[in-house]
Amino acid sequence: MSPTAPAKARLLPFALAALACALILGLTVLSPSTSRILVWPWIGFAAAGWLVIIGNALYRLAADRPYARFGGLIDAGFGLLAITAAVSTWTSPIAGALLPTLLSFLGCLALPYALLPWIHPSSSTETSNTLHRTSTGLLLVILLASLLLWLRPWSGFDGASMRNAEPFGHSNTTGSFAALAATWLVFSALRLSGPSRRVALAGAALAITVALTSQSRGAVLALAVAATVGAAVHLLSRRRYLAFALLGLLIVGCTLGASSRLRELVLHQRWNDSDRESNRQRTAMILGGVELGKERPLLGWGVGAVPHVFPRVRAAQPGTADNFLHLHNTPAQLWATLGAAGLLGGLLLAAGLSARLRSAAWTPERTVLAAGLAGAATVLLFDHPFSAPAFTLLAAAHLAAWAAPEQVAGSRPGRLSAGLGVLVILALLPSVIRDIAARAAYADALASSDRQDATAFRSSLLHATTLAPGDSFYPQQYAAHLATGHPFPNPPTSDPAAAIPFLRASLLLNPDLEYAHYNLGWLLLDTAPADSAAHFRAATRLAPQRGGVYFGLGLACLGTGNTPAALRAFATECLYDPAFFWSPEWQRLDLTALRPAALELLRAAPLPDTSHASNLREAWNLALPPLADGIRYRRVRTGYGVLLGHPDGPPTVDTNILIRIDLPPALAPLVPGKGWLPGPFLTGFLGSE
């Protein structure tokens, strides 16, 4: 018998939600998915998916459908996060760049509500089996794709020596996703039977394998925490303390055996060089996030603000990375982007989940879900992987399955909340639509560059700038093209002066854009050296380990007649990049008379007592002249577009021309590489003259 009209109406939201989840999950396997999902036309599909998820959740809330909400502190936490995100983003100083990202954040918050009707305790066996078989199949596809894309058997398994970043583009995200996939697949195995159960268990083993191939410390620890929580619930409730202690030792041993990074720490009581730099970067993220939150403590900077504002606090932080897409610590991310209100929302959510600990018997299914949530909490201390919709979907599924109530009736506040949500989405849609249209125009510009059609490229890029007036990426790209002809290998003309207004316009949108300050410094060097020096000063504050910035500042100071400041700037460049002391630039620009004075400043610098410093002093004592010449090039800002939410197209280039420094054999072993001194040391040595 065919379904009746009311039955069809009730099935429609389920079908749309399932389609949206499958669509976003399907986009995951298009490596690198976390950045590809921001590219036209995929961003349009993703936006449609988020709108369907949000619409489904709001419809069920407004229509008083059963299982439309969780009740209690969980709803309060999600509600506070949604309200804070909307208010914070709309009131942010850089709201124009952030508003399009608000849709995906609200979609993440709505996702558990869209999944709840599928996962609630009273769902039929048929519905439950369909859910778990479908999710098992989708997860298996992603996990198998991850291993194949990582191993690359079609090219001789040449990827096996690297950390597995597939298909998300970052190994931490891969590990985080796989850790949650493992516990969900075990949960599915408990809900299924026969061959389906065996397939789910095999998938769980595959997920653990993928997590280990990522070599993510957060993922390995998440697996260990999940296993420990599961063992604690199962064994301690039965007072099997010895068994739990032995199993705990086994888990610790397996964790150390599975992670070479943790194993080296335990065996040698130290991290290797790459891990130490990773630790410094994580420290910079947390400390920088704390400082950003202090500047806007109530509501933060807005959803997605980190790469736009982190440079303002970068100079005081350790590590060599100039900027970050997000902070690898979710509490720090919440504090920086949503302030105290966002942290309170997260705490309410955590309290609501914890309140469910005593709400029902500890069945094997609930034990696995608790283990999965504990693993997810561990992951969130080491990363913020919500840019990957697949991870968000798994986290939402764990939450919905764990916290699903027996029944929560509809209410007037629920309907009011749904109405408010509709108003927010309607107000947000114009920004989202303009952003998608601008990305389509940028895609046309890239297609024009492939055809070597410079006129069409300029027209499409300028159109993108008009469509998204709050996005600083497009005017910076246009400025780079005007100044250098990039991305055309043989541009017919270039007009550096015409690039200046576009870079200045981008600074009106966000005054903390190091790229704009750095390149304005070079473009204004000959005509307005005082303005040039001001922009270079700003660039040193935003990215203290940017090669060329101190050299440019020195030239600008010479242009204003401030020779002492110029000498200190040149010396600072030689401290950032010690090879610069022998750069051909000294002879090319007739600066050799200043080298002895710069050397005196270098010798007086309070360098750390390390072998690098000793070798460098020995190199200075050789008194070798500058090199005659070197290969000229423009620096490519790899990853800059990703930070600003535009991963497609050729990387942005700087407008100034650099000279590669190839040191002679007598010097090369003695001279440290770029960035050997921390940013705070460089800015402290430079001073504020």
N, C-alpha and C positions, 0 to 999 in steps of 0.2 A: 504494500500500500504506500503511495507517495505521501510525502509530508504535507501537512496542512499549511495554509498561509501563515498562521501565527508561528508554527514550528519553523518554517523557512526564515521568518523574520528573526527568530532567536538564533538560528544557525549562522546568519550573515556576519555578525560581529566575530564569531569564532573563526569563520572562514577567512575574513579579512585579517584578523590578528595572526592566524597561522601563515597566511601568505606573506605578510610583512616580516615575520620572524624568519621564515625560510629565505626571503629575498636578502635580508641583511646578512644572514648566516652564509648564504651562497656567495655573496661578495667577498667573503673572507678568504676564499681559496685563490683569489686573483692577486698573487704576490706582487709587490708588498701591499697588503690590503689596507693597513691602517692609513697609508697615504693615498692609495688609489681611490679610496672612497671619497676623497675630497676633490676628485678630478671630474670634469665634464666628460661624458654624461652620467657617470656613476653617482655623482652627488645628487642628481635629481632623483634617481631611484631610492637612494638612502633617505632623502628628505621625505619622499612619499611614504616610505616604510615607517619612519618616525611619526608622521602625521596620522597614519592608520593606527599605530599603537596608542598614541595619545588619545585619538578620537574614540577608540574602543573603550579605553579605561574611563574616559569622561562620560561616554554614553551609558555605560553600565552603572556608573555612580549616580547620574541624573535620573535614570529609569528605575532606581531602587532594585536592581537585579540582585539575586542572591550571590554572595561571595564577590561583591563589587569592591570590598575593602577589607583590611585586616582588623581594624579596630584598635583602640588603645594608643599606646606610645608609638607604635609603628606608623600609623597614619599621621600622628602628630609630627614625627620626625620627617617623613616624606613631605608633608605639607609645608613645614618650616623650610626645608631645603628648597622646595619649588618657589616659595614666596621670596626667599632670600636671593635665589639665583636671578629671578626676574628683576627685583628692585636693584640689586647690586649691579647687574649688567646694564640696565637702562640708565643708571646714575653714574656709571663709570666715566672717567675722563676720556677713555678710548672706546666709548660705547659703539661707535660706528664700525669698528673692527670686530667687536665681540658679539653683537646681536645675532648674526647668522649661526654662531656656534651654540646659542642658547637652546635651539630646537633639539639638538641631539642630547643635550643634558636633560631637558625635560622628558625626552623620550626614554632615557635611561631610568628616570624616576617612575615613569608610567609603566614600564615593562613588567615589573612584578604583578601589577594589577591586571594587565592584559593576560598574563599567564595563569592567574589565580583560578579562573573558572575551569581550567584544564586539570589543575593539580589538587583541588580541594578534596578533603577526605571522602566526600559523598559522591565523587565522580564515578561513573560506571566502570566496570572492568574493561569494557570495550574501549572507552575513551582513554583509560589509563594505558592499556596495551598499545593503542595507536600512538599516544604521546611518546612512550618509551621506545618503541620500535623505530619511530621516525627520528627521534633524537639520537638514538644509537647509530642509525645509518648515516645521518649527517655528520656526526662526530667522527665516525670511522673514515669518511671521505676526507675530512680536514686533516686528521692525524696521518693518514696515508700520504696525502699530498705534502704534508710537512716533511715527512721522511724522504720522499722521492725528490722534492725540490732541494732538500739539504744534501742528500747523497749524490744526486745527479749521476745516476748510473749510465746515462747516455754519453757522458763525457769522462768516463773513467773513474767515477766516484771521487772526483776532486774536491767535493765539498765537505768530506768527512773530517778534515783536519780543523774545520772552523766550528764555532758555536752555531747551533741551529737557530736561525732567525726567521725561518719560513713558517707560514706564508705571511707573517705580519710585518716583517721588516726589522724586528728587534728581538733579540734572543730573550730578553726579560719578559716580553709579552708572550712569546711562544711558551716559555716555561710556566708562566702564570695561567695561561689558558689550559695547558696540558694537565697541570695539577688539579684544577677544578673539573676538567673532563674525566679524570680518573675516578673521583668520588661520585660524580653523577652517573657514570657507567656502572659502578658497583651498585648504586641505588637502583638503577634500571634493571640490573640483573636480579635483584631481590624482588622486583615487581613483576618480572617475566618468568617464563618457565620453558623447559625444553630447549630446542636449538637457539631460540632467541636469547635465553639466559647465557648460554655458552658464548654466543657472539658478543654479548655485552661484556662478559668477563674478559674475553680476548681483547676487546677494545680498551678495557681498563688497563690491561698489561701494556698495550701499545701506547696509551697515554702516559704511563709512567716512563716508558722508554723515551718518548719525545721530550718529556720534562727533563730527563737526565741529559739528553743531547744538547739542551739549551745551555747547560752549565751555569744556569742562573742560581745564585745562592738563595734568593728568595723562594724560587720554586722548589729547590731541594729541601729547604727548611719547612716549606708549606706541606710537602709530602710527609716529612717527619712529624710535624705537629699533628697533621690529620691522623696519621697512624697511631700516635700516642694518645690522642683524645679517644679514638675508637677503642683502643685497648683499655684505657682507663674506665670508660663506661661499661665495657663488657666484663672486665675482670674485677675491678674494685667493687662493683655492685655485688659481686659474688664472693667478696673477701679473699680473692686469690692474689694475695699481695706478692708472694714469691714469683708467681708466674708473670705478674706485671713487671716486677723489677728485672727479671731475665729478658722479657720482651723489650723493655726499655733499653737495656744494654745492646740488644740486637739491633734496635732501630738506630741507636747512636752509631754503632759500627757500620751499618749499611749507609747511613748518611755520609759518614766520612769516606767510605769506600766509593760512593757514587760521585762525590764532588772533589775533584782534584784541588780546587781552591781552598776548601775547608780543610782538606787533609793536609795540605802543606802548612796551613796555619797551626794545626795541632802538632804536627811532627817537628816543625822548625821554629815555632813561635814567632812567625813573621809572615807577612804577605809578600808576594812577588811585586815587581815594579808596576805592572799593569793593574794589579789589584789595589796597590797603594794609591795609584792615581784615581781609580774608581772610587775608593773610599773618600779621597779628598773631594771628588766631585759630589758625592752624596752629602758630605758635610756641607759643602757650599750650597747645595739645594736646600737643606734643612735650615741652615743659618740665614740664607737669603730669604727663604719663605717666611721665617720669623720676622725679619726686618720689613718685608713687604706688608705683612699683616699689621705690624705696628703703625704703619703709615695710614691705614684705613681699617681700624680695629673692629668696627661694628659690622660692616658689610663686605669688606675686602674690595678687590679690584674688579671683580666680575668673572664670569665663566670664561675660561680659555685665555685669561690675561697674562699668564706667566711669561711666555716668550716675548710679549710686548713690553713688559715692565721689569723683568728680572735684571736687565743691564743696569738699571738705576742703583742697584745694590751690589753689583758684581765686583767692584774694585776692592772691597774689603774681604772678599771670600777666597778660600784656598782653591787649588786646582787650576787647570789650564783652559777648560772649556769656557767660551764667552757667554753662552746662553743655553737654555734648556727648553724643550717643548713642553714638558711638565715636570713637576718635582717628584722624585722617586720615593715619595712618602705621602700617603693620602691625607693624614692629619695636617701635615704642613701645607699640602695643596689646598685643603679646605680653608685653613686659616688665611692663606695668602689671597685666595680668590673670593671666599664668602665670609671671611671674618669670624667674629665670635658667634654670630647667628648661625653660620654654617656649621661650626663646630658643635653648637648646641643641637642642631638638627641631627648631626651624626650620632651624638651621644643619646638622644631620644630613640633613635633607630636601634642602636646597640642595646639600650635598656629594654626596648620592646621585644627584641629577639631573645634576650636573656630571660625575660619573664616567661617565655614559653618552655623553659627548662623543666618546670614542674607541672606543665599543663597536661601531660599525657604520659602513658607508660613508655619505657625505653624499649621500643621494638628495634629489631635490627635496622629497619629503614631509617628510623629517627636517629639511631646511633651514627649511621653513615652520613646523614645530612648534617649532624652536629660536627662530625669530623671535617666535612667539606667546608662548613662555615668557619671553623677554626683555621683551616688551611687558607681560606680566602682572607681572613683577618691578618694572617701572617704575610701573605702576598702584599697586602695594602700597606704594610710597614716598609716594604722594599720597593714599591712601584706604585704607579697610578694607571693601571692598564685599561681604563674605561674608554680609551680612544679606539679600542678593538671591540666592535659590536658583539663578536662571538664570545668574548670574555664576559661582557655585560649580560648577555643572554644567559650564560651559565650561572653567573652570580645571582641573577634575578630568579632563575629556576630553583636554585638551592633555597633562596630566601622564601619564595612562595610555597615550596613544598614543606619547609620547616615550620613556617608561621601560619599556614592556612588554618583559619578558624573553622569550627564546626558550622557556624552560621552567624552572620552579622546582618541585622536588618537594615533597611534603608533609613535615611533620616533627612530632616530638613537641612542641617548643616552640610550633609553630603551633597545635596542638590545645589546649595549655594556655592560650595567649593567647585562643583562641576561647571557652574555658570561662570565663575571667576576664571577657571581654566580656559574656557572657550574664549573669553575676552582677551586673555593674554595671548593665546595662539593667533587670534585675528589681528591683534596689534603687531605681532611678530612677523606675520606672513609677508608683508611688503619688503622687509629687510631680507628675508630668506629668498624671495623671488628675485630681487635685484642682484643678490649675491650669485645666484645660479646663472642668471642672465649674463653677468659680468664674466663668470668663468667660461661660459659658452663663447663669449666674444674673445676671451684670451685664447681659447682653443683655436678659434679662427685665425688669430694672430700667429700662433705657432704653426698652423697649416700654411699660412702665407710665407713664413720663414723657410719652411721646407721647399716651397716653390721658388724661393729667392725673389719674392715680390716685396720689396721694402716699402712701397707705397701702401699696399694693403695691410702690411704688418703694422705700420704706424696708425693707420685708420682704425683697425680693430683694437689695438692696445689703447688708443685714446678713447674709444667707445667704452671699453671696460672701465677705464678711469672715471668716465662720466656715470656709468651705471652703478658703480660702487664708490661713491664719494668718500666714504669713511675708511676705505681700505688703502693703507699706505703702500702696499706692494706694487700696485699698478703704476703710480707716478714714479716710483723708484726704478722700475723696469724701463719705463719710457725715458727717464733721465739717462740711464746707462746706455740706452740705444742712441740717444741724441749725442752723447759725449764720445762714444766709442764706435758706433755702428753695430755693436753686438745685437743679435747673434749672427750677423752676416759676416762671412770670412773676408770678403772684399767689398766693404760698404762704399757706395758712391761718394758720400759726403758724411762729415760729422760736424757737429756744432756744439762744442762744450759749453759755451755761454748760454745756449738755449736750455741746457739741462738744469741750470741753477734754479729757476722758478719752480720746477717740479720737485726738486729736493727740498726746497723751502716749504712748499705746500705739504709735503709729507711730514715735516716737522710740526706743522700746525695741527696735524692729526695726532701726532705722538712725539713729544719733544725728546724722547729717550731712544731714538733710532740711531744707533752708532753708525750704520752704513751711510745715512744722510750726512751726519756731521763729518765723518772721515772724508767723504768725497767732496763735500762743500769746501773743506779745508784745502784740498788740492785745486779745485776749480777757482777759488778766490785768491790763490796764493800770489799771483802777479798783480791783480787789480785792487785787491783790498786785503793787505796782509794782516791788519788788525782783526778783521772779521775772520780771516783764515785761522789765525792763532786761537781765537775764541772757539771755533768749531773743533779744532784739533784738541784743545783742552777738554772740551765736552766728550770727545771720542776716547781720550785716555781714561776718563772716569767710567765710561760705559764698557770699554773693552781694553783693559790695561795691557793685555798681551797680544795686541794687534801689531804686526810688523809694519813698519813704515810710518806709524802715527807720530812717534817721537822725532823721527827725521823730518817729517813735514812740519811739525811744530817748531823745530829748530830753524828751518828755512823761513817760516813766517815771522819768527822773532828777529831774525836778521833783517827781514824786510821792514820791521818797525824800528830798527836800530838798537834792539835789546840784545847785545852780544852775549852778556853773561847767561841770560836765560837760554839763548840758542846753544851755547856750549853745554849747558846741563842737559838740554833736550837731546843733543847729539850723543852725549855720554850715556843717557838712559837708553837710547836705541842700541848702543853697543853692549849694554848690559842685558837687554832683552834678547838680542841676536848678536852674540860676541863676534861672529864673522863680519859684521858690518864695519868693524874697525878697519878692515882691509877692503872695503867695498870700492868699486870703481867710481862711485858717486863723489868721493872726495876730490878726485882729479877732474871729473866731468864738470862739476860745478865750481871748480877753483876754490875748494875749501881746505886744501892741504895745510895752509898756514894755521888753521884752527886745530889741527890734530894734536899737536903737543899739549895744548891747554886742555883739550878733552881727555887726553891720556892722564894728565895729573888728577883730574876729577875721578877717573876710573880707579886709579891707584889708591885714592883716598876713600873709595866706597867701602862700607863695612860689609864685605862679602862674608858669607858663611864659611866656616872652617871645614872645607870639603876638598876632595881631590880635584873636583872640577875647578874650584877657585885657584888652587895651586897651579894647575896646568895652564889656566888662563893667564895668570901673572907671568908664567914662564914664556908664554906666547907673546905677551906685550914686550917683554925684555928682548926679544929677538930683533925688534926695531925694523921690521920689514915694511916696505912702502905699500901703498894701496895697489890693488890689481889694476891692470891696464883697461880691461873691458870684460864684458860678460854677456850672456844671452838675455835679451830683453823680453819681458812678458807682462801680461796683466793678470792680477790675482783673480781666481775664480772663487766665489763664495759658495762652495759646495754645502748644501743643506740649508742655506739661508731661506730659500723659498718654503721648505718644509716648516721652518720655525714660524713663518708668517701664514701658514695654512695653504700654500700653493706649491705642492711638490712636483708639478709637471713642468715641462719645458727646460731649456738650458739654464744652468746656474747663473745667477747674477754675477757681474764682473765689476771690479773697481775701475775708476776712470784714470788713475795714474799708472805710469809704466814703471815697473821694477826691474832691477838687474840681478840676475842670478850670480851668487858669489861662489866660485869654485876655488877653494883654498888649495895652495900648493902642499905637497906631501910633508914639508917641514912643519906646517901649521895644523893641518887637518886633525891629527890625533890629539892635539892639545886644546882645541877650541870646543867648548860645549855647544849643544844644539840650541835652537830657539826655545824660549820659554823655560829655561832651567831655573830661573828665579821667579818667585811668586809675584802676583800682581800687586799686593800691598807693598812689597819691597820696592818695586819699580815706581809706583806713584809717590811713595815716601821719598825716594831719592830725587825724583823730579822736583818735588816741592810745588808751591802754588804761586810762583812769581808771575 
